[in-house]
């Protein structure tokens, strides 16, 4: 299987555009390119029931973020202050960057 290209990177600020967490903003914590899924801080919170272990002798119910499909999030432009699509551009020195489709600001 060919890994798909995901439009967001770890550390990007994104906004959820569909699903139960619609409208929430957060930072991307990790990206799974093989499954096209991302984990966003504070989005898609699930409860895990864990047994007591040596690292966590208390055990109990833990809330953590679950992966979201990367197609359900849009990159948040810091200049426009709204979610935007991204374009790819090659600069004069040959480096590839991502740019905001609405304002043309370089995001990388």
MDAnalysis code that builds the backbone (N, CA, C; Angstrom):
import MDAnalysis as mda
import numpy as np

u = mda.Universe.empty(324, n_residues=108, atom_resindex=np.repeat(np.arange(108), 3), trajectory=True)
u.add_TopologyAttr("name", ["N", "CA", "C"] * 108)
u.add_TopologyAttr("resid", np.arange(1, 109))
u.add_TopologyAttr("resname", ["UNK", "UNK", "UNK", "UNK", "UNK", "UNK", "UNK", "UNK", "UNK", "UNK", "UNK", "UNK", "UNK", "UNK", "UNK", "UNK", "UNK", "UNK", "UNK", "UNK", "UNK", "UNK", "UNK", "UNK", "UNK", "UNK", "UNK", "UNK", "UNK", "UNK", "UNK", "UNK", "UNK", "UNK", "UNK", "UNK", "UNK", "UNK", "UNK", "UNK", "UNK", "UNK", "UNK", "UNK", "UNK", "UNK", "UNK", "UNK", "UNK", "UNK", "UNK", "UNK", "UNK", "UNK", "UNK", "UNK", "UNK", "UNK", "UNK", "UNK", "UNK", "UNK", "UNK", "UNK", "UNK", "UNK", "UNK", "UNK", "UNK", "UNK", "UNK", "UNK", "UNK", "UNK", "UNK", "UNK", "UNK", "UNK", "UNK", "UNK", "UNK", "UNK", "UNK", "UNK", "UNK", "UNK", "UNK", "UNK", "UNK", "UNK", "UNK", "UNK", "UNK", "UNK", "UNK", "UNK", "UNK", "UNK", "UNK", "UNK", "UNK", "UNK", "UNK", "UNK", "UNK", "UNK", "UNK", "UNK"])
u.atoms.positions = np.array([
    [0.835, -1.180, 0.000],
    [0.000, 0.000, 0.000],
    [0.883, 1.247, 0.000],
    [0.568, 2.184, -0.850],
    [1.329, 3.427, -0.942],
    [0.830, 4.381, 0.140],
    [1.728, 4.908, 0.983],
    [1.264, 5.852, 2.007],
    [0.744, 7.135, 1.369],
    [-0.400, 7.601, 1.879],
    [-0.985, 8.813, 1.318],
    [-0.295, 10.047, 1.885],
    [-0.431, 11.139, 1.187],
    [0.194, 12.389, 1.614],
    [-0.786, 13.150, 2.501],
    [-0.353, 13.472, 3.700],
    [-1.194, 14.192, 4.644],
    [-0.803, 15.657, 4.600],
    [-1.793, 16.543, 4.597],
    [-1.550, 17.968, 4.402],
    [-1.138, 18.703, 5.676],
    [-1.122, 18.038, 6.831],
    [-0.719, 18.687, 8.077],
    [0.493, 17.968, 8.656],
    [1.232, 18.697, 9.495],
    [2.420, 18.147, 10.142],
    [2.258, 18.238, 11.647],
    [3.112, 17.520, 12.350],
    [3.135, 17.590, 13.810],
    [3.479, 19.024, 14.228],
    [2.698, 19.574, 15.159],
    [2.930, 20.931, 15.634],
    [2.061, 21.984, 14.969],
    [1.383, 21.639, 13.859],
    [0.488, 22.590, 13.198],
    [-0.749, 22.841, 14.044],
    [-1.325, 24.022, 13.907],
    [-2.609, 24.319, 14.522],
    [-3.685, 24.055, 13.476],
    [-4.693, 23.250, 13.856],
    [-5.744, 22.883, 12.923],
    [-7.112, 23.128, 13.545],
    [-8.135, 23.189, 12.692],
    [-9.520, 23.295, 13.150],
    [-10.291, 22.114, 12.573],
    [-11.147, 21.494, 13.404],
    [-11.962, 20.370, 12.961],
    [-13.151, 20.923, 12.178],
    [-13.386, 20.401, 10.971],
    [-14.437, 20.934, 10.111],
    [-15.668, 20.042, 10.046],
    [-15.592, 18.830, 10.584],
    [-16.746, 17.935, 10.584],
    [-16.605, 16.912, 11.700],
    [-17.723, 16.319, 12.091],
    [-17.721, 15.319, 13.152],
    [-18.218, 15.890, 14.464],
    [-18.065, 15.110, 15.542],
    [-18.616, 15.538, 16.833],
    [-17.823, 16.672, 17.474],
    [-16.595, 16.893, 17.054],
    [-15.761, 17.962, 17.612],
    [-15.676, 19.159, 16.674],
    [-16.698, 19.385, 15.870],
    [-16.669, 20.440, 14.856],
    [-16.417, 21.815, 15.492],
    [-15.533, 22.597, 14.870],
    [-15.245, 23.949, 15.337],
    [-14.134, 24.052, 16.355],
    [-13.625, 22.929, 16.860],
    [-12.561, 22.979, 17.865],
    [-11.215, 23.170, 17.193],
    [-10.347, 23.951, 17.856],
    [-8.976, 24.163, 17.388],
    [-8.027, 23.427, 18.309],
    [-6.899, 23.001, 17.768],
    [-5.892, 22.342, 18.585],
    [-4.620, 22.111, 17.813],
    [-3.595, 21.685, 18.541],
    [-2.287, 21.427, 17.961],
    [-2.184, 19.951, 17.595],
    [-1.593, 19.643, 16.452],
    [-1.413, 18.262, 16.015],
    [-0.313, 17.629, 16.857],
    [-0.649, 16.532, 17.550],
    [0.313, 15.843, 18.404],
    [1.072, 14.761, 17.646],
    [0.376, 14.048, 16.739],
    [1.052, 13.041, 15.922],
    [0.276, 12.825, 14.635],
    [0.985, 12.297, 13.619],
    [0.409, 12.058, 12.304],
    [0.708, 10.620, 11.901],
    [-0.320, 9.881, 11.469],
    [-0.161, 8.528, 10.942],
    [-0.424, 8.594, 9.439],
    [0.643, 8.647, 8.640],
    [0.495, 8.815, 7.197],
    [-0.070, 7.570, 6.532],
    [0.195, 6.393, 7.078],
    [-0.303, 5.154, 6.470],
    [-1.822, 5.079, 6.534],
    [-2.414, 5.563, 7.613],
    [-3.863, 5.521, 7.782],
    [-4.533, 6.872, 7.540],
    [-3.757, 7.900, 7.211],
    [-4.255, 9.270, 6.998],
    [-5.044, 9.769, 8.199],
    [-4.478, 9.603, 9.388],
    [-5.143, 10.029, 10.614],
    [-4.199, 10.899, 11.434],
    [-4.778, 11.814, 12.201],
    [-3.992, 12.707, 13.053],
    [-4.594, 12.711, 14.461],
    [-3.746, 12.955, 15.449],
    [-4.205, 13.134, 16.821],
    [-4.052, 14.609, 17.146],
    [-5.186, 15.250, 17.517],
    [-5.220, 16.676, 17.781],
    [-5.489, 16.888, 19.268],
    [-4.733, 17.810, 19.860],
    [-4.832, 18.107, 21.286],
    [-6.240, 18.620, 21.637],
    [-6.905, 17.940, 22.572],
    [-8.218, 18.365, 23.052],
    [-9.389, 18.021, 22.140],
    [-9.161, 17.188, 21.126],
    [-10.213, 16.840, 20.170],
    [-10.418, 15.327, 20.183],
    [-11.675, 14.890, 20.061],
    [-12.042, 13.468, 20.021],
    [-11.553, 12.742, 21.277],
    [-11.961, 13.235, 22.433],
    [-11.556, 12.663, 23.714],
    [-12.338, 11.376, 23.964],
    [-11.620, 10.298, 24.298],
    [-12.234, 9.021, 24.646],
    [-11.775, 8.608, 26.038],
    [-12.546, 7.727, 26.667],
    [-12.196, 7.241, 28.002],
    [-11.641, 5.828, 27.903],
    [-10.474, 5.619, 28.506],
    [-9.833, 4.310, 28.533],
    [-9.885, 3.775, 29.956],
    [-10.363, 2.553, 30.124],
    [-10.370, 1.908, 31.430],
    [-9.071, 1.126, 31.543],
    [-8.212, 1.494, 32.496],
    [-6.902, 0.868, 32.610],
    [-6.771, 0.136, 33.937],
    [-6.044, -0.969, 33.897],
    [-5.750, -1.710, 35.120],
    [-4.616, -1.042, 35.855],
    [-4.499, -1.274, 37.136],
    [-3.326, -0.769, 37.863],
    [-2.044, -1.446, 37.364],
    [-1.013, -0.647, 37.152],
    [0.296, -1.160, 36.752],
    [1.346, -0.552, 37.669],
    [2.593, -0.901, 37.452],
    [3.663, -0.319, 38.276],
    [3.834, 1.161, 37.994],
    [3.680, 1.558, 36.724],
    [3.803, 2.976, 36.380],
    [2.606, 3.766, 36.908],
    [1.435, 3.138, 36.924],
    [0.226, 3.808, 37.376],
    [-0.527, 2.894, 38.342],
    [-0.118, 2.898, 39.628],
    [-0.722, 1.964, 40.588],
    [-2.196, 2.245, 40.863],
    [-2.669, 3.452, 40.558],
    [-4.062, 3.807, 40.809],
    [-4.999, 3.097, 39.826],
    [-4.621, 3.026, 38.538],
    [-5.527, 2.480, 37.532],
    [-6.682, 3.442, 37.297],
    [-7.805, 2.945, 36.814],
    [-9.001, 3.765, 36.678],
    [-9.291, 4.197, 35.255],
    [-10.081, 5.255, 35.126],
    [-10.531, 5.750, 33.823],
    [-9.672, 6.945, 33.414],
    [-9.067, 6.852, 32.242],
    [-8.184, 7.902, 31.729],
    [-8.812, 8.488, 30.468],
    [-8.812, 9.809, 30.353],
    [-9.286, 10.453, 29.131],
    [-8.086, 10.796, 28.259],
    [-8.165, 10.434, 26.981],
    [-7.075, 10.736, 26.054],
    [-7.642, 11.011, 24.669],
    [-6.801, 11.580, 23.804],
    [-7.222, 11.916, 22.452],
    [-7.148, 10.676, 21.565],
    [-8.150, 10.505, 20.718],
    [-8.164, 9.433, 19.729],
    [-7.908, 10.042, 18.349],
    [-7.426, 9.228, 17.407],
    [-7.140, 9.766, 16.071],
    [-8.393, 10.235, 15.335],
    [-8.196, 11.232, 14.471],
    [-9.246, 11.791, 13.623],
    [-8.748, 11.677, 12.189],
    [-9.646, 11.463, 11.239],
    [-9.252, 11.415, 9.835],
    [-8.675, 12.768, 9.429],
    [-7.583, 12.754, 8.689],
    [-6.922, 14.010, 8.322],
    [-7.790, 14.859, 7.399],
    [-8.739, 14.232, 6.709],
    [-9.641, 14.990, 5.834],
    [-10.655, 15.794, 6.640],
    [-10.792, 15.511, 7.929],
    [-11.747, 16.224, 8.784],
    [-11.147, 17.451, 9.454],
    [-9.877, 17.756, 9.179],
    [-9.244, 18.931, 9.772],
    [-8.694, 19.833, 8.676],
    [-8.686, 21.148, 8.965],
    [-8.093, 22.120, 8.051],
    [-7.010, 22.882, 8.786],
    [-5.945, 23.187, 8.087],
    [-4.863, 23.969, 8.657],
    [-5.353, 25.366, 9.005],
    [-4.953, 25.883, 10.167],
    [-5.395, 27.186, 10.636],
    [-4.300, 28.197, 10.331],
    [-4.613, 29.194, 9.505],
    [-3.630, 30.206, 9.100],
    [-3.460, 31.233, 10.221],
    [-2.232, 31.484, 10.688],
    [-2.030, 32.455, 11.762],
    [-2.262, 33.900, 11.323],
    [-2.109, 34.188, 10.034],
    [-2.311, 35.555, 9.563],
    [-3.800, 35.853, 9.329],
    [-4.515, 34.931, 8.677],
    [-5.948, 35.114, 8.388],
    [-6.815, 34.900, 9.630],
    [-6.329, 34.134, 10.586],
    [-7.098, 33.715, 11.764],
    [-8.345, 32.941, 11.377],
    [-8.209, 32.046, 10.401],
    [-9.300, 31.159, 10.021],
    [-8.713, 29.943, 9.298],
    [-9.500, 28.849, 9.218],
    [-8.995, 27.655, 8.541],
    [-8.871, 27.894, 7.041],
    [-7.886, 27.264, 6.436],
    [-7.634, 27.490, 5.018],
    [-7.082, 26.235, 4.365],
    [-7.242, 26.169, 3.049],
    [-6.569, 25.128, 2.279],
    [-5.124, 25.578, 2.073],
    [-4.267, 24.628, 1.715],
    [-2.866, 24.993, 1.510],
    [-2.452, 24.701, 0.082],
    [-1.493, 25.487, -0.372],
    [-0.871, 25.257, -1.664],
    [0.602, 24.986, -1.442],
    [1.239, 24.428, -2.422],
    [2.672, 24.152, -2.310],
    [3.401, 25.064, -3.289],
    [4.544, 25.586, -2.822],
    [5.284, 26.550, -3.627],
    [6.774, 26.279, -3.464],
    [7.507, 26.438, -4.548],
    [8.959, 26.300, -4.513],
    [9.543, 27.702, -4.515],
    [10.358, 28.010, -3.502],
    [10.957, 29.333, -3.397],
    [12.162, 29.450, -4.331],
    [12.716, 30.635, -4.417],
    [13.842, 30.894, -5.321],
    [15.066, 30.056, -4.975],
    [15.271, 29.785, -3.678],
    [16.444, 28.990, -3.281],
    [16.200, 27.489, -3.411],
    [15.021, 27.075, -3.908],
    [14.744, 25.667, -4.159],
    [14.023, 24.935, -3.040],
    [13.729, 25.604, -1.926],
    [13.030, 24.939, -0.832],
    [11.529, 24.925, -1.108],
    [10.893, 23.808, -0.713],
    [9.449, 23.670, -0.897],
    [8.752, 24.150, 0.373],
    [7.707, 24.948, 0.211],
    [6.968, 25.457, 1.364],
    [5.474, 25.294, 1.138],
    [4.730, 25.420, 2.238],
    [3.265, 25.428, 2.164],
    [2.796, 26.874, 2.308],
    [1.813, 27.248, 1.503],
    [1.291, 28.611, 1.551],
    [-0.225, 28.575, 1.729],
    [-0.749, 29.621, 2.363],
    [-2.186, 29.786, 2.572],
    [-2.834, 30.151, 1.241],
    [-3.926, 29.476, 0.881],
    [-4.619, 29.759, -0.376],
    [-5.362, 31.090, -0.327],
    [-5.736, 31.558, 0.874],
    [-6.529, 32.782, 0.989],
    [-5.671, 34.033, 0.986],
    [-4.560, 34.022, 1.751],
    [-3.768, 35.248, 1.860],
    [-2.376, 35.141, 1.244],
    [-1.944, 33.925, 0.891],
    [-0.632, 33.743, 0.275],
    [0.520, 33.715, 1.256],
    [0.240, 33.711, 2.555],
    [1.275, 33.689, 3.590],
    [1.975, 32.338, 3.618],
    [3.309, 32.331, 3.757],
    [4.067, 31.088, 3.893],
    [3.839, 30.525, 5.279],
    [3.456, 29.254, 5.371],
    [3.113, 28.649, 6.659],
    [4.291, 27.928, 7.276],
    [5.149, 27.312, 6.492],
    [6.317, 26.586, 7.053],
    [7.318, 27.523, 7.666],
])
